[in-house]
Amino acid sequence: MDTYRNNLLGDARKKWIGLALALVLVATPGRAQTQALPTGDGLKGAYYRGPNFDSFVLTRRDATIDFDWNFRPPGPGLPNEYFSVRWTGWLVAPATGRFLFHARVDDGIRVWIDDELILDEWRPQRVRDFTATIALNQGTAYRLKVEYFQDILHTRAFLNWSPPDESNTDRRANANASIPTRYLFSTNPGPALVAVVTTPPAAPAAVPPPAPVADTSRNAQVARLAKGEGLNLPEMYFQQGKAILLPPARAALNRLAPALLATPDRRFEVQGHTDNVGTPELNLQLSQRRAEAVCRYLIARGVPAEQLAPTGYGSTQPVADNADPAQRPLNRRVVLRRL
């Protein structure tokens, strides 16, 4: 009888210990948090007649960049030679470290990641391979822009990568595989969580950071804009020939984003302008890139893409004397106009 009673007590103790451990594991915060990376839908491809984005024809979603049109037009209304493509979207890295990007093209290609130009092979040429490396963080979404132009004869547009942990054997095996669609996004997927396993010590509850304070004066300026009226953004100063947002411009856009979010029913044209240095065609392209850079930054901060319309005007609307070197930089600007 004593043996039977002891066995029962032992079984009961085991059950209670198992239950207690299960409750501790469930109730302990920070033990393990896991969220899979989001799944991509490809990139937005804008197709143009002419090798320098001369005449817009169509926009479509491309799952990845791996094309050989084999002497055929890339889409309706396009020629099989002398055309250009601009792919835009977001790239999410599956690992942390230096990624090797590899392009195979005929003819020209340019690749930007977060406005950093990592590949610039913009010229007529036979099929050639080019590489570049850049450090990326796992789970982070990076702005991606790829420009391509076709001159004559053969067409090839291909882009892949090698993650930092890929062996040489795998790299050779994957040399002809483009960047998987699951890492490419047509819109900003936002920050992604990666697997974390920690056992933090007991600590007081974290105090949330204060919410960003909107610039009420900029809010008022945006709210007062009537249809057709424009608001000059003086902080949107660009270096000559470049479309990279400088720190003061980024700070100004951080203040502008809440003002635009406060008027969700309004649409705005984001105008890019340049000085008159360079050809009118190149200035028009540069002003478009500047307007798009501003829109990308605002979209990354929550402003709906459909609320913004980037438009480049080149050097056609100066506000200062281009003949005066001291005044000329004032023409390199961005204007917000209510539609």
Secondary structure, DSSP 8 states (H G I E B T S, - for coil): -HHHHHHHHHHHHHHHHHHHHHHHHHHSTTS-B---------EEEEEEETTTT-EEEEEEEESSSEE--TTS-SSTT--SSSEEEEEEEEEE-SSSEEEEEEEEEESEEEEEETTEEEEEE-S--SSEEEEEEEEE-TT-EEEEEEEEEE-SS--EEEEEEE-TT--HHHHHHTTT----GGGEESS--------B-------------------HHHHHHHHH--TT-EEEETT----TT-----HHHHHHHHHHHHHHHT-TT--EEEEE---SSS-HHHHHHHHHHHHHHHHHHHHHTT--GGGEEEEE-TTSS-SS-TTSTTTGGGGS-EEEEE-
